[in-house]
Amino acid sequence: MKGVKLTERIRYMHCEGDDGGSHGVLVLLSAYGYPTKMLEVNDQADFRFAYSTFVAVEEKQAELNRPAKQLVTV
């Protein structure tokens, strides 16, 4: 099993099967009170879908947890 850090919170774990096949797991680590999410990856299409989904979720969670800008009144 091999692991790769793709972003600050996204990891990919690659596994070689006994039958010569390969598969993996893409993981979005928990942050800001959101739970860890995992998706099974069986081919490149699965990887692209899972990765783009996790990047969007990661960005949205970070955006929702950024402090709001303070309004300045004159």
CHARMM internal coordinates of N, CA and C (Angstrom, degrees):
IC EDIT
DIST 1 N 1 CA 1.4484
DIST 1 CA 1 C 1.5274
ANGL 1 N 1 CA 1 C 107.71
DIST 1 C 2 N 1.3119
ANGL 1 CA 1 C 2 N 116.06
DIHE 1 N 1 CA 1 C 2 N 134.05
DIST 2 N 2 CA 1.4499
ANGL 1 C 2 N 2 CA 122.00
DIHE 1 CA 1 C 2 N 2 CA 178.95
DIST 2 CA 2 C 1.5142
ANGL 2 N 2 CA 2 C 108.85
DIHE 1 C 2 N 2 CA 2 C -125.41
DIST 2 C 3 N 1.3190
ANGL 2 CA 2 C 3 N 116.70
DIHE 2 N 2 CA 2 C 3 N 142.71
DIST 3 N 3 CA 1.4505
ANGL 2 C 3 N 3 CA 121.23
DIHE 2 CA 2 C 3 N 3 CA 179.47
DIST 3 CA 3 C 1.5116
ANGL 3 N 3 CA 3 C 111.54
DIHE 2 C 3 N 3 CA 3 C -120.39
DIST 3 C 4 N 1.3333
ANGL 3 CA 3 C 4 N 116.00
DIHE 3 N 3 CA 3 C 4 N 147.65
DIST 4 N 4 CA 1.4536
ANGL 3 C 4 N 4 CA 122.37
DIHE 3 CA 3 C 4 N 4 CA 179.81
DIST 4 CA 4 C 1.5209
ANGL 4 N 4 CA 4 C 108.44
DIHE 3 C 4 N 4 CA 4 C -134.39
DIST 4 C 5 N 1.3421
ANGL 4 CA 4 C 5 N 116.33
DIHE 4 N 4 CA 4 C 5 N 133.49
DIST 5 N 5 CA 1.4545
ANGL 4 C 5 N 5 CA 121.55
DIHE 4 CA 4 C 5 N 5 CA 174.46
DIST 5 CA 5 C 1.5236
ANGL 5 N 5 CA 5 C 107.46
DIHE 4 C 5 N 5 CA 5 C -89.30
DIST 5 C 6 N 1.3445
ANGL 5 CA 5 C 6 N 117.04
DIHE 5 N 5 CA 5 C 6 N 112.78
DIST 6 N 6 CA 1.4594
ANGL 5 C 6 N 6 CA 121.61
DIHE 5 CA 5 C 6 N 6 CA -176.48
DIST 6 CA 6 C 1.5284
ANGL 6 N 6 CA 6 C 111.99
DIHE 5 C 6 N 6 CA 6 C -91.24
DIST 6 C 7 N 1.3241
ANGL 6 CA 6 C 7 N 116.56
DIHE 6 N 6 CA 6 C 7 N -40.33
DIST 7 N 7 CA 1.4669
ANGL 6 C 7 N 7 CA 122.45
DIHE 6 CA 6 C 7 N 7 CA 174.91
DIST 7 CA 7 C 1.5238
ANGL 7 N 7 CA 7 C 106.14
DIHE 6 C 7 N 7 CA 7 C -139.98
DIST 7 C 8 N 1.3033
ANGL 7 CA 7 C 8 N 115.70
DIHE 7 N 7 CA 7 C 8 N -174.65
DIST 8 N 8 CA 1.4694
ANGL 7 C 8 N 8 CA 119.69
DIHE 7 CA 7 C 8 N 8 CA -179.63
DIST 8 CA 8 C 1.5302
ANGL 8 N 8 CA 8 C 111.72
DIHE 7 C 8 N 8 CA 8 C -57.93
DIST 8 C 9 N 1.3452
ANGL 8 CA 8 C 9 N 117.26
DIHE 8 N 8 CA 8 C 9 N -34.09
DIST 9 N 9 CA 1.4700
ANGL 8 C 9 N 9 CA 120.31
DIHE 8 CA 8 C 9 N 9 CA -176.21
DIST 9 CA 9 C 1.5204
ANGL 9 N 9 CA 9 C 114.31
DIHE 8 C 9 N 9 CA 9 C -121.02
DIST 9 C 10 N 1.3304
ANGL 9 CA 9 C 10 N 119.22
DIHE 9 N 9 CA 9 C 10 N -2.27
DIST 10 N 10 CA 1.4654
ANGL 9 C 10 N 10 CA 121.14
DIHE 9 CA 9 C 10 N 10 CA -177.93
DIST 10 CA 10 C 1.5262
ANGL 10 N 10 CA 10 C 109.45
DIHE 9 C 10 N 10 CA 10 C -107.21
DIST 10 C 11 N 1.3369
ANGL 10 CA 10 C 11 N 115.35
DIHE 10 N 10 CA 10 C 11 N 128.24
DIST 11 N 11 CA 1.4653
ANGL 10 C 11 N 11 CA 122.09
DIHE 10 CA 10 C 11 N 11 CA 178.38
DIST 11 CA 11 C 1.5260
ANGL 11 N 11 CA 11 C 108.73
DIHE 10 C 11 N 11 CA 11 C -125.54
DIST 11 C 12 N 1.3369
ANGL 11 CA 11 C 12 N 114.59
DIHE 11 N 11 CA 11 C 12 N 150.49
DIST 12 N 12 CA 1.4652
ANGL 11 C 12 N 12 CA 120.23
DIHE 11 CA 11 C 12 N 12 CA 175.06
DIST 12 CA 12 C 1.5149
ANGL 12 N 12 CA 12 C 107.95
DIHE 11 C 12 N 12 CA 12 C -124.31
DIST 12 C 13 N 1.3308
ANGL 12 CA 12 C 13 N 116.31
DIHE 12 N 12 CA 12 C 13 N 127.29
DIST 13 N 13 CA 1.4649
ANGL 12 C 13 N 13 CA 122.95
DIHE 12 CA 12 C 13 N 13 CA 176.89
DIST 13 CA 13 C 1.5198
ANGL 13 N 13 CA 13 C 107.21
DIHE 12 C 13 N 13 CA 13 C -111.62
DIST 13 C 14 N 1.3471
ANGL 13 CA 13 C 14 N 115.78
DIHE 13 N 13 CA 13 C 14 N 121.88
DIST 14 N 14 CA 1.4661
ANGL 13 C 14 N 14 CA 121.89
DIHE 13 CA 13 C 14 N 14 CA -177.49
DIST 14 CA 14 C 1.5263
ANGL 14 N 14 CA 14 C 109.07
DIHE 13 C 14 N 14 CA 14 C -105.18
DIST 14 C 15 N 1.3243
ANGL 14 CA 14 C 15 N 116.46
DIHE 14 N 14 CA 14 C 15 N 133.28
DIST 15 N 15 CA 1.4664
ANGL 14 C 15 N 15 CA 122.01
DIHE 14 CA 14 C 15 N 15 CA -179.02
DIST 15 CA 15 C 1.5252
ANGL 15 N 15 CA 15 C 109.49
DIHE 14 C 15 N 15 CA 15 C -125.98
DIST 15 C 16 N 1.3115
ANGL 15 CA 15 C 16 N 115.98
DIHE 15 N 15 CA 15 C 16 N 136.47
DIST 16 N 16 CA 1.4616
ANGL 15 C 16 N 16 CA 121.99
DIHE 15 CA 15 C 16 N 16 CA 173.53
DIST 16 CA 16 C 1.5173
ANGL 16 N 16 CA 16 C 107.74
DIHE 15 C 16 N 16 CA 16 C -93.18
DIST 16 C 17 N 1.3220
ANGL 16 CA 16 C 17 N 117.33
DIHE 16 N 16 CA 16 C 17 N 129.13
DIST 17 N 17 CA 1.4543
ANGL 16 C 17 N 17 CA 121.26
DIHE 16 CA 16 C 17 N 17 CA 179.34
DIST 17 CA 17 C 1.5234
ANGL 17 N 17 CA 17 C 111.72
DIHE 16 C 17 N 17 CA 17 C -80.76
DIST 17 C 18 N 1.3246
ANGL 17 CA 17 C 18 N 116.86
DIHE 17 N 17 CA 17 C 18 N 158.09
DIST 18 N 18 CA 1.4624
ANGL 17 C 18 N 18 CA 122.03
DIHE 17 CA 17 C 18 N 18 CA 177.39
DIST 18 CA 18 C 1.5271
ANGL 18 N 18 CA 18 C 111.60
DIHE 17 C 18 N 18 CA 18 C -63.31
DIST 18 C 19 N 1.3266
ANGL 18 CA 18 C 19 N 116.24
DIHE 18 N 18 CA 18 C 19 N -27.70
DIST 19 N 19 CA 1.4660
ANGL 18 C 19 N 19 CA 120.90
DIHE 18 CA 18 C 19 N 19 CA -178.34
DIST 19 CA 19 C 1.5320
ANGL 19 N 19 CA 19 C 112.57
DIHE 18 C 19 N 19 CA 19 C -87.89
DIST 19 C 20 N 1.3338
ANGL 19 CA 19 C 20 N 117.27
DIHE 19 N 19 CA 19 C 20 N 9.72
DIST 20 N 20 CA 1.4568
ANGL 19 C 20 N 20 CA 120.72
DIHE 19 CA 19 C 20 N 20 CA 179.37
DIST 20 CA 20 C 1.5167
ANGL 20 N 20 CA 20 C 114.07
DIHE 19 C 20 N 20 CA 20 C 91.50
DIST 20 C 21 N 1.3318
ANGL 20 CA 20 C 21 N 116.85
DIHE 20 N 20 CA 20 C 21 N -12.60
DIST 21 N 21 CA 1.4571
ANGL 20 C 21 N 21 CA 120.89
DIHE 20 CA 20 C 21 N 21 CA 177.40
DIST 21 CA 21 C 1.5163
ANGL 21 N 21 CA 21 C 110.60
DIHE 20 C 21 N 21 CA 21 C -77.79
DIST 21 C 22 N 1.2990
ANGL 21 CA 21 C 22 N 115.78
DIHE 21 N 21 CA 21 C 22 N 167.50
DIST 22 N 22 CA 1.4573
ANGL 21 C 22 N 22 CA 118.85
DIHE 21 CA 21 C 22 N 22 CA 177.04
DIST 22 CA 22 C 1.5228
ANGL 22 N 22 CA 22 C 109.53
DIHE 21 C 22 N 22 CA 22 C -134.68
DIST 22 C 23 N 1.2892
ANGL 22 CA 22 C 23 N 115.20
DIHE 22 N 22 CA 22 C 23 N 153.89
DIST 23 N 23 CA 1.4522
ANGL 22 C 23 N 23 CA 122.41
DIHE 22 CA 22 C 23 N 23 CA 176.51
DIST 23 CA 23 C 1.5220
ANGL 23 N 23 CA 23 C 107.06
DIHE 22 C 23 N 23 CA 23 C -154.31
DIST 23 C 24 N 1.2997
ANGL 23 CA 23 C 24 N 116.57
DIHE 23 N 23 CA 23 C 24 N 175.74
DIST 24 N 24 CA 1.4474
ANGL 23 C 24 N 24 CA 119.42
DIHE 23 CA 23 C 24 N 24 CA -179.69
DIST 24 CA 24 C 1.5101
ANGL 24 N 24 CA 24 C 111.37
DIHE 23 C 24 N 24 CA 24 C -156.79
DIST 24 C 25 N 1.3195
ANGL 24 CA 24 C 25 N 113.27
DIHE 24 N 24 CA 24 C 25 N 179.48
DIST 25 N 25 CA 1.4603
ANGL 24 C 25 N 25 CA 121.28
DIHE 24 CA 24 C 25 N 25 CA 178.66
DIST 25 CA 25 C 1.5193
ANGL 25 N 25 CA 25 C 107.22
DIHE 24 C 25 N 25 CA 25 C -133.13
DIST 25 C 26 N 1.3168
ANGL 25 CA 25 C 26 N 116.31
DIHE 25 N 25 CA 25 C 26 N 128.13
DIST 26 N 26 CA 1.4492
ANGL 25 C 26 N 26 CA 121.93
DIHE 25 CA 25 C 26 N 26 CA 173.96
DIST 26 CA 26 C 1.5201
ANGL 26 N 26 CA 26 C 107.11
DIHE 25 C 26 N 26 CA 26 C -99.67
DIST 26 C 27 N 1.3342
ANGL 26 CA 26 C 27 N 116.52
DIHE 26 N 26 CA 26 C 27 N 131.51
DIST 27 N 27 CA 1.4604
ANGL 26 C 27 N 27 CA 121.61
DIHE 26 CA 26 C 27 N 27 CA -173.96
DIST 27 CA 27 C 1.5249
ANGL 27 N 27 CA 27 C 109.34
DIHE 26 C 27 N 27 CA 27 C -123.50
DIST 27 C 28 N 1.3260
ANGL 27 CA 27 C 28 N 116.44
DIHE 27 N 27 CA 27 C 28 N 131.77
DIST 28 N 28 CA 1.4544
ANGL 27 C 28 N 28 CA 122.84
DIHE 27 CA 27 C 28 N 28 CA 170.34
DIST 28 CA 28 C 1.5216
ANGL 28 N 28 CA 28 C 106.00
DIHE 27 C 28 N 28 CA 28 C -106.66
DIST 28 C 29 N 1.3320
ANGL 28 CA 28 C 29 N 116.35
DIHE 28 N 28 CA 28 C 29 N 110.69
DIST 29 N 29 CA 1.4614
ANGL 28 C 29 N 29 CA 121.37
DIHE 28 CA 28 C 29 N 29 CA -176.18
DIST 29 CA 29 C 1.5250
ANGL 29 N 29 CA 29 C 111.19
DIHE 28 C 29 N 29 CA 29 C -68.70
DIST 29 C 30 N 1.3102
ANGL 29 CA 29 C 30 N 115.38
DIHE 29 N 29 CA 29 C 30 N 152.53
DIST 30 N 30 CA 1.4588
ANGL 29 C 30 N 30 CA 121.00
DIHE 29 CA 29 C 30 N 30 CA -178.72
DIST 30 CA 30 C 1.5268
ANGL 30 N 30 CA 30 C 110.79
DIHE 29 C 30 N 30 CA 30 C -69.08
DIST 30 C 31 N 1.3297
ANGL 30 CA 30 C 31 N 115.25
DIHE 30 N 30 CA 30 C 31 N 150.81
DIST 31 N 31 CA 1.4664
ANGL 30 C 31 N 31 CA 122.77
DIHE 30 CA 30 C 31 N 31 CA 175.20
DIST 31 CA 31 C 1.5207
ANGL 31 N 31 CA 31 C 107.80
DIHE 30 C 31 N 31 CA 31 C -167.90
DIST 31 C 32 N 1.3256
ANGL 31 CA 31 C 32 N 115.67
DIHE 31 N 31 CA 31 C 32 N 155.85
DIST 32 N 32 CA 1.4635
ANGL 31 C 32 N 32 CA 122.01
DIHE 31 CA 31 C 32 N 32 CA 176.13
DIST 32 CA 32 C 1.5294
ANGL 32 N 32 CA 32 C 112.69
DIHE 31 C 32 N 32 CA 32 C 56.48
DIST 32 C 33 N 1.3176
ANGL 32 CA 32 C 33 N 117.76
DIHE 32 N 32 CA 32 C 33 N 23.75
DIST 33 N 33 CA 1.4575
ANGL 32 C 33 N 33 CA 121.10
DIHE 32 CA 32 C 33 N 33 CA -179.08
DIST 33 CA 33 C 1.5190
ANGL 33 N 33 CA 33 C 113.99
DIHE 32 C 33 N 33 CA 33 C 86.83
DIST 33 C 34 N 1.3417
ANGL 33 CA 33 C 34 N 118.67
DIHE 33 N 33 CA 33 C 34 N -2.02
DIST 34 N 34 CA 1.4574
ANGL 33 C 34 N 34 CA 122.08
DIHE 33 CA 33 C 34 N 34 CA 176.95
DIST 34 CA 34 C 1.5326
ANGL 34 N 34 CA 34 C 108.58
DIHE 33 C 34 N 34 CA 34 C -84.43
DIST 34 C 35 N 1.3279
ANGL 34 CA 34 C 35 N 118.37
DIHE 34 N 34 CA 34 C 35 N 144.85
DIST 35 N 35 CA 1.4724
ANGL 34 C 35 N 35 CA 120.53
DIHE 34 CA 34 C 35 N 35 CA -178.36
DIST 35 CA 35 C 1.5276
ANGL 35 N 35 CA 35 C 112.94
DIHE 34 C 35 N 35 CA 35 C -76.38
DIST 35 C 36 N 1.3239
ANGL 35 CA 35 C 36 N 115.56
DIHE 35 N 35 CA 35 C 36 N 162.86
DIST 36 N 36 CA 1.4563
ANGL 35 C 36 N 36 CA 122.14
DIHE 35 CA 35 C 36 N 36 CA 173.47
DIST 36 CA 36 C 1.5218
ANGL 36 N 36 CA 36 C 108.75
DIHE 35 C 36 N 36 CA 36 C -67.17
DIST 36 C 37 N 1.3266
ANGL 36 CA 36 C 37 N 116.64
DIHE 36 N 36 CA 36 C 37 N 140.91
DIST 37 N 37 CA 1.4700
ANGL 36 C 37 N 37 CA 121.75
DIHE 36 CA 36 C 37 N 37 CA 177.96
DIST 37 CA 37 C 1.5238
ANGL 37 N 37 CA 37 C 107.86
DIHE 36 C 37 N 37 CA 37 C -122.02
DIST 37 C 38 N 1.3393
ANGL 37 CA 37 C 38 N 116.12
DIHE 37 N 37 CA 37 C 38 N 144.58
DIST 38 N 38 CA 1.4576
ANGL 37 C 38 N 38 CA 121.17
DIHE 37 CA 37 C 38 N 38 CA 179.22
DIST 38 CA 38 C 1.5218
ANGL 38 N 38 CA 38 C 109.45
DIHE 37 C 38 N 38 CA 38 C -137.06
DIST 38 C 39 N 1.3415
ANGL 38 CA 38 C 39 N 115.89
DIHE 38 N 38 CA 38 C 39 N 143.45
DIST 39 N 39 CA 1.4575
ANGL 38 C 39 N 39 CA 121.63
DIHE 38 CA 38 C 39 N 39 CA 174.66
DIST 39 CA 39 C 1.5214
ANGL 39 N 39 CA 39 C 108.87
DIHE 38 C 39 N 39 CA 39 C -134.60
DIST 39 C 40 N 1.3201
ANGL 39 CA 39 C 40 N 116.03
DIHE 39 N 39 CA 39 C 40 N 138.41
DIST 40 N 40 CA 1.4654
ANGL 39 C 40 N 40 CA 121.22
DIHE 39 CA 39 C 40 N 40 CA 176.98
DIST 40 CA 40 C 1.5254
ANGL 40 N 40 CA 40 C 109.13
DIHE 39 C 40 N 40 CA 40 C -78.20
DIST 40 C 41 N 1.3296
ANGL 40 CA 40 C 41 N 115.83
DIHE 40 N 40 CA 40 C 41 N 139.30
DIST 41 N 41 CA 1.4612
ANGL 40 C 41 N 41 CA 122.58
DIHE 40 CA 40 C 41 N 41 CA -179.17
DIST 41 CA 41 C 1.5193
ANGL 41 N 41 CA 41 C 108.50
DIHE 40 C 41 N 41 CA 41 C -120.64
DIST 41 C 42 N 1.3372
ANGL 41 CA 41 C 42 N 116.89
DIHE 41 N 41 CA 41 C 42 N 121.62
DIST 42 N 42 CA 1.4625
ANGL 41 C 42 N 42 CA 121.56
DIHE 41 CA 41 C 42 N 42 CA -179.63
DIST 42 CA 42 C 1.5206
ANGL 42 N 42 CA 42 C 113.56
DIHE 41 C 42 N 42 CA 42 C -110.94
DIST 42 C 43 N 1.3399
ANGL 42 CA 42 C 43 N 117.03
DIHE 42 N 42 CA 42 C 43 N -19.19
DIST 43 N 43 CA 1.4642
ANGL 42 C 43 N 43 CA 120.53
DIHE 42 CA 42 C 43 N 43 CA 179.71
DIST 43 CA 43 C 1.5323
ANGL 43 N 43 CA 43 C 109.15
DIHE 42 C 43 N 43 CA 43 C -156.32
DIST 43 C 44 N 1.3205
ANGL 43 CA 43 C 44 N 116.19
DIHE 43 N 43 CA 43 C 44 N -178.56
DIST 44 N 44 CA 1.4653
ANGL 43 C 44 N 44 CA 120.23
DIHE 43 CA 43 C 44 N 44 CA -177.25
DIST 44 CA 44 C 1.5248
ANGL 44 N 44 CA 44 C 112.37
DIHE 43 C 44 N 44 CA 44 C -64.14
DIST 44 C 45 N 1.3127
ANGL 44 CA 44 C 45 N 117.04
DIHE 44 N 44 CA 44 C 45 N -35.95
DIST 45 N 45 CA 1.4617
ANGL 44 C 45 N 45 CA 120.01
DIHE 44 CA 44 C 45 N 45 CA 178.97
DIST 45 CA 45 C 1.5291
ANGL 45 N 45 CA 45 C 110.45
DIHE 44 C 45 N 45 CA 45 C -63.68
DIST 45 C 46 N 1.3441
ANGL 45 CA 45 C 46 N 116.65
DIHE 45 N 45 CA 45 C 46 N -43.40
DIST 46 N 46 CA 1.4650
ANGL 45 C 46 N 46 CA 120.99
DIHE 45 CA 45 C 46 N 46 CA 176.28
DIST 46 CA 46 C 1.5296
ANGL 46 N 46 CA 46 C 110.27
DIHE 45 C 46 N 46 CA 46 C -59.71
DIST 46 C 47 N 1.3582
ANGL 46 CA 46 C 47 N 116.00
DIHE 46 N 46 CA 46 C 47 N -44.55
DIST 47 N 47 CA 1.4589
ANGL 46 C 47 N 47 CA 120.17
DIHE 46 CA 46 C 47 N 47 CA -178.40
DIST 47 CA 47 C 1.5184
ANGL 47 N 47 CA 47 C 110.95
DIHE 46 C 47 N 47 CA 47 C -62.20
DIST 47 C 48 N 1.3287
ANGL 47 CA 47 C 48 N 116.82
DIHE 47 N 47 CA 47 C 48 N -47.59
DIST 48 N 48 CA 1.4751
ANGL 47 C 48 N 48 CA 120.24
DIHE 47 CA 47 C 48 N 48 CA -179.22
DIST 48 CA 48 C 1.5182
ANGL 48 N 48 CA 48 C 111.26
DIHE 47 C 48 N 48 CA 48 C -60.02
DIST 48 C 49 N 1.3383
ANGL 48 CA 48 C 49 N 116.49
DIHE 48 N 48 CA 48 C 49 N -44.76
DIST 49 N 49 CA 1.4630
ANGL 48 C 49 N 49 CA 120.32
DIHE 48 CA 48 C 49 N 49 CA 179.49
DIST 49 CA 49 C 1.5262
ANGL 49 N 49 CA 49 C 111.24
DIHE 48 C 49 N 49 CA 49 C -62.49
DIST 49 C 50 N 1.3319
ANGL 49 CA 49 C 50 N 116.90
DIHE 49 N 49 CA 49 C 50 N -49.83
DIST 50 N 50 CA 1.4637
ANGL 49 C 50 N 50 CA 121.19
DIHE 49 CA 49 C 50 N 50 CA -177.55
DIST 50 CA 50 C 1.5238
ANGL 50 N 50 CA 50 C 111.01
DIHE 49 C 50 N 50 CA 50 C -63.86
DIST 50 C 51 N 1.3373
ANGL 50 CA 50 C 51 N 116.84
DIHE 50 N 50 CA 50 C 51 N -44.35
DIST 51 N 51 CA 1.4598
ANGL 50 C 51 N 51 CA 119.83
DIHE 50 CA 50 C 51 N 51 CA -178.22
DIST 51 CA 51 C 1.5255
ANGL 51 N 51 CA 51 C 111.24
DIHE 50 C 51 N 51 CA 51 C -63.64
DIST 51 C 52 N 1.3302
ANGL 51 CA 51 C 52 N 117.24
DIHE 51 N 51 CA 51 C 52 N -47.73
DIST 52 N 52 CA 1.4731
ANGL 51 C 52 N 52 CA 119.31
DIHE 51 CA 51 C 52 N 52 CA -179.55
DIST 52 CA 52 C 1.5278
ANGL 52 N 52 CA 52 C 111.13
DIHE 51 C 52 N 52 CA 52 C -63.77
DIST 52 C 53 N 1.3299
ANGL 52 CA 52 C 53 N 117.06
DIHE 52 N 52 CA 52 C 53 N -36.26
DIST 53 N 53 CA 1.4650
ANGL 52 C 53 N 53 CA 120.82
DIHE 52 CA 52 C 53 N 53 CA 176.65
DIST 53 CA 53 C 1.5235
ANGL 53 N 53 CA 53 C 110.60
DIHE 52 C 53 N 53 CA 53 C -64.19
DIST 53 C 54 N 1.3256
ANGL 53 CA 53 C 54 N 117.48
DIHE 53 N 53 CA 53 C 54 N -47.12
DIST 54 N 54 CA 1.4639
ANGL 53 C 54 N 54 CA 121.14
DIHE 53 CA 53 C 54 N 54 CA -178.41
DIST 54 CA 54 C 1.5279
ANGL 54 N 54 CA 54 C 111.95
DIHE 53 C 54 N 54 CA 54 C -66.74
DIST 54 C 55 N 1.3262
ANGL 54 CA 54 C 55 N 118.11
DIHE 54 N 54 CA 54 C 55 N -36.98
DIST 55 N 55 CA 1.4692
ANGL 54 C 55 N 55 CA 120.33
DIHE 54 CA 54 C 55 N 55 CA 177.08
DIST 55 CA 55 C 1.5247
ANGL 55 N 55 CA 55 C 109.82
DIHE 54 C 55 N 55 CA 55 C -62.90
DIST 55 C 56 N 1.3324
ANGL 55 CA 55 C 56 N 117.30
DIHE 55 N 55 CA 55 C 56 N -43.45
DIST 56 N 56 CA 1.4630
ANGL 55 C 56 N 56 CA 121.20
DIHE 55 CA 55 C 56 N 56 CA 178.81
DIST 56 CA 56 C 1.5290
ANGL 56 N 56 CA 56 C 110.82
DIHE 55 C 56 N 56 CA 56 C -63.26
DIST 56 C 57 N 1.3288
ANGL 56 CA 56 C 57 N 116.96
DIHE 56 N 56 CA 56 C 57 N -43.47
DIST 57 N 57 CA 1.4663
ANGL 56 C 57 N 57 CA 121.08
DIHE 56 CA 56 C 57 N 57 CA 179.54
DIST 57 CA 57 C 1.5316
ANGL 57 N 57 CA 57 C 109.94
DIHE 56 C 57 N 57 CA 57 C -65.13
DIST 57 C 58 N 1.3278
ANGL 57 CA 57 C 58 N 116.89
DIHE 57 N 57 CA 57 C 58 N -44.07
DIST 58 N 58 CA 1.4649
ANGL 57 C 58 N 58 CA 121.51
DIHE 57 CA 57 C 58 N 58 CA 179.37
DIST 58 CA 58 C 1.5315
ANGL 58 N 58 CA 58 C 110.67
DIHE 57 C 58 N 58 CA 58 C -58.69
DIST 58 C 59 N 1.3269
ANGL 58 CA 58 C 59 N 117.25
DIHE 58 N 58 CA 58 C 59 N -45.92
DIST 59 N 59 CA 1.4633
ANGL 58 C 59 N 59 CA 121.41
DIHE 58 CA 58 C 59 N 59 CA 179.30
DIST 59 CA 59 C 1.5233
ANGL 59 N 59 CA 59 C 111.81
DIHE 58 C 59 N 59 CA 59 C -64.88
DIST 59 C 60 N 1.3212
ANGL 59 CA 59 C 60 N 116.98
DIHE 59 N 59 CA 59 C 60 N -43.02
DIST 60 N 60 CA 1.4687
ANGL 59 C 60 N 60 CA 121.11
DIHE 59 CA 59 C 60 N 60 CA -179.62
DIST 60 CA 60 C 1.5269
ANGL 60 N 60 CA 60 C 111.12
DIHE 59 C 60 N 60 CA 60 C -64.37
DIST 60 C 61 N 1.3431
ANGL 60 CA 60 C 61 N 117.33
DIHE 60 N 60 CA 60 C 61 N -42.99
DIST 61 N 61 CA 1.4638
ANGL 60 C 61 N 61 CA 120.63
DIHE 60 CA 60 C 61 N 61 CA 179.07
DIST 61 CA 61 C 1.5235
ANGL 61 N 61 CA 61 C 110.66
DIHE 60 C 61 N 61 CA 61 C -63.27
DIST 61 C 62 N 1.3246
ANGL 61 CA 61 C 62 N 117.34
DIHE 61 N 61 CA 61 C 62 N -41.66
DIST 62 N 62 CA 1.4680
ANGL 61 C 62 N 62 CA 120.83
DIHE 61 CA 61 C 62 N 62 CA 178.75
DIST 62 CA 62 C 1.5324
ANGL 62 N 62 CA 62 C 110.16
DIHE 61 C 62 N 62 CA 62 C -64.63
DIST 62 C 63 N 1.3272
ANGL 62 CA 62 C 63 N 116.61
DIHE 62 N 62 CA 62 C 63 N -41.04
DIST 63 N 63 CA 1.4645
ANGL 62 C 63 N 63 CA 121.34
DIHE 62 CA 62 C 63 N 63 CA 178.99
DIST 63 CA 63 C 1.5261
ANGL 63 N 63 CA 63 C 111.15
DIHE 62 C 63 N 63 CA 63 C -63.10
DIST 63 C 64 N 1.3255
ANGL 63 CA 63 C 64 N 117.14
DIHE 63 N 63 CA 63 C 64 N -43.63
DIST 64 N 64 CA 1.4594
ANGL 63 C 64 N 64 CA 121.09
DIHE 63 CA 63 C 64 N 64 CA -179.36
DIST 64 CA 64 C 1.5255
ANGL 64 N 64 CA 64 C 112.51
DIHE 63 C 64 N 64 CA 64 C -67.89
DIST 64 C 65 N 1.3118
ANGL 64 CA 64 C 65 N 117.28
DIHE 64 N 64 CA 64 C 65 N -22.21
DIST 65 N 65 CA 1.4532
ANGL 64 C 65 N 65 CA 120.13
DIHE 64 CA 64 C 65 N 65 CA -176.93
DIST 65 CA 65 C 1.5210
ANGL 65 N 65 CA 65 C 113.49
DIHE 64 C 65 N 65 CA 65 C -105.50
DIST 65 C 66 N 1.3220
ANGL 65 CA 65 C 66 N 117.54
DIHE 65 N 65 CA 65 C 66 N 6.84
DIST 66 N 66 CA 1.4631
ANGL 65 C 66 N 66 CA 121.20
DIHE 65 CA 65 C 66 N 66 CA 172.96
DIST 66 CA 66 C 1.5190
ANGL 66 N 66 CA 66 C 108.37
DIHE 65 C 66 N 66 CA 66 C -75.29
DIST 66 C 67 N 1.3100
ANGL 66 CA 66 C 67 N 117.62
DIHE 66 N 66 CA 66 C 67 N 139.65
DIST 67 N 67 CA 1.4649
ANGL 66 C 67 N 67 CA 118.33
DIHE 66 CA 66 C 67 N 67 CA 176.87
DIST 67 CA 67 C 1.5154
ANGL 67 N 67 CA 67 C 110.37
DIHE 66 C 67 N 67 CA 67 C -62.42
DIST 67 C 68 N 1.3086
ANGL 67 CA 67 C 68 N 115.92
DIHE 67 N 67 CA 67 C 68 N 140.60
DIST 68 N 68 CA 1.4695
ANGL 67 C 68 N 68 CA 120.49
DIHE 67 CA 67 C 68 N 68 CA 178.46
DIST 68 CA 68 C 1.5146
ANGL 68 N 68 CA 68 C 109.41
DIHE 67 C 68 N 68 CA 68 C -68.31
DIST 68 C 69 N 1.3225
ANGL 68 CA 68 C 69 N 115.83
DIHE 68 N 68 CA 68 C 69 N 144.44
DIST 69 N 69 CA 1.4653
ANGL 68 C 69 N 69 CA 119.20
DIHE 68 CA 68 C 69 N 69 CA 177.32
DIST 69 CA 69 C 1.5197
ANGL 69 N 69 CA 69 C 108.90
DIHE 68 C 69 N 69 CA 69 C -70.90
DIST 69 C 70 N 1.3009
ANGL 69 CA 69 C 70 N 114.68
DIHE 69 N 69 CA 69 C 70 N 140.31
DIST 70 N 70 CA 1.4466
ANGL 69 C 70 N 70 CA 119.80
DIHE 69 CA 69 C 70 N 70 CA -179.10
DIST 70 CA 70 C 1.5272
ANGL 70 N 70 CA 70 C 108.96
DIHE 69 C 70 N 70 CA 70 C -78.58
DIST 70 C 71 N 1.3263
ANGL 70 CA 70 C 71 N 116.08
DIHE 70 N 70 CA 70 C 71 N 134.38
DIST 71 N 71 CA 1.4589
ANGL 70 C 71 N 71 CA 120.49
DIHE 70 CA 70 C 71 N 71 CA 178.11
DIST 71 CA 71 C 1.5178
ANGL 71 N 71 CA 71 C 109.00
DIHE 70 C 71 N 71 CA 71 C -75.46
DIST 71 C 72 N 1.3225
ANGL 71 CA 71 C 72 N 115.99
DIHE 71 N 71 CA 71 C 72 N 136.60
DIST 72 N 72 CA 1.4515
ANGL 71 C 72 N 72 CA 121.17
DIHE 71 CA 71 C 72 N 72 CA 178.02
DIST 72 CA 72 C 1.5089
ANGL 72 N 72 CA 72 C 107.51
DIHE 71 C 72 N 72 CA 72 C -108.93
DIST 72 C 73 N 1.3183
ANGL 72 CA 72 C 73 N 115.88
DIHE 72 N 72 CA 72 C 73 N 126.06
DIST 73 N 73 CA 1.4632
ANGL 72 C 73 N 73 CA 119.52
DIHE 72 CA 72 C 73 N 73 CA 178.77
DIST 73 CA 73 C 1.5291
ANGL 73 N 73 CA 73 C 108.36
DIHE 72 C 73 N 73 CA 73 C -108.55
DIST 73 C 74 N 1.3047
ANGL 73 CA 73 C 74 N 114.40
DIHE 73 N 73 CA 73 C 74 N 145.97
DIST 74 N 74 CA 1.4734
ANGL 73 C 74 N 74 CA 119.32
DIHE 73 CA 73 C 74 N 74 CA -178.15
DIST 74 CA 74 C 1.4895
ANGL 74 N 74 CA 74 C 109.69
DIHE 73 C 74 N 74 CA 74 C -104.48
END
COOR INIT
IC SEED 1 N 1 CA 1 C
IC BUILD
